[in-house]
């Protein structure tokens, strides 16, 4: 979480809290939706990584704003 906070702090300062929540939610939702439609294991792994990236953004944002 510390790495996420360090990397996301400048982005959160620039875009704001609401934009960060929307971006993370959009990445997470699109990754989950596309994961359900995956045709192969490799595609599923790639899309699950996308889900993890969205969760990482959301968790980093949560860590930044709840200190």
C-alpha positions, 0 to 999 in steps of 0.5 A: 500500500505504501508504494501505491500511496507514493505513486498515486499521491501526485495523481490524486493531487492533480485529478482530485478524490472523485476522479480517482474513485471514478477511474479506479471503479471504471478499471475494476468494473471493466476488468471484471466484466471482460473477465467473464467473457475471457476465451482462454486462460491467458486472456483471463490472467491478463484481465484479472491483472487489470482487475488487480490494477483497479483494486490497487488504485482504489486501495491506494486512494483509500490509504491516501485519503484516510490517513 
